[in-house]
Amino acid sequence: MSQITLYLDEATQALVDQAARAHGLSKSRWVADIIRKYAAHEWPQDCLALAGRFADFPLREDFAQPQPADTPRVGF
């Protein structure tokens, strides 16, 4: 298991101490859990549950038809 060193100001250290104590965890375990939660490269389960819930949401296939030309832009 690797170790890291964190430099925290007193207010942030107090927040870590309080949160770890409130969750009944060591500070190391609490910080590791937070890192796993926020550094994961996955969509949250409640976001995934929304997939397909909007019947009128346009799909990629809906854009396969030709789109109108862009409006000419004014140069600077």
N, C-alpha and C positions, 0 to 999 in steps of 0.2 A: 504494500500500500504506500502510495506517495504522500508527501507532505508539502503544504504550501504555507507561505507566510503572508498574512494580510495586514496591512497598515490601516487602521480605522481611527477616526477621531472619536473622542469620548462619547459623543451623543450616539453615533452609529454603534459603537461597542455596547452601549446600554440597551439599544434596540435589539441587538443580537442576543444579549444575555436574557432580556425579558421574554423574547419570542421563544427561545430554546426552552426556558424554564416553563413557559405556558404550555408548550407542546410536550413536555416531559422528555426532552431529548438533550443529548449533549450538544454543545455549540458546534462541534465538528459535524455531527450527524445532521443538525438543523441546516447548516450551510450547505452540506452536500445535497440534501433533499431539495433545497431552493435552486441550486445549480442544475440538478437533473430536471426540475420542473420548467425552468425558464430557458435552458440551453438546448432542450430537445428539438429535433428537427421534424416534429410531427404536428399535425393539426390537433387541437384539443377535441376531445370526444363530443362535446356539445356543438362544435362547428361541423364535425363530420355528420352528426345527426340531422343537420339542415339540408344535406344533399338530396335533391329531388323534391324538396318541399314546396317549391314555387312553380306552379304549373305554367305560368306565363313567362318564365325566365327564358330569354333567348339563348339558344344553344349555338355552338360553333357552326353547325350545319345550316342554321338560319342565315348566316352571313355568306354562304357560298354563292349566292346570287349576286350579280353585278350591283355595285353601289354607285350612287350618283357621284359625279366628278367633284373634287374639292373646289371650293370657291377660291379664285385667284387671290393671292396675298399681296398686300401693298408693300412695296420695298421701302427701305429706310434711306 
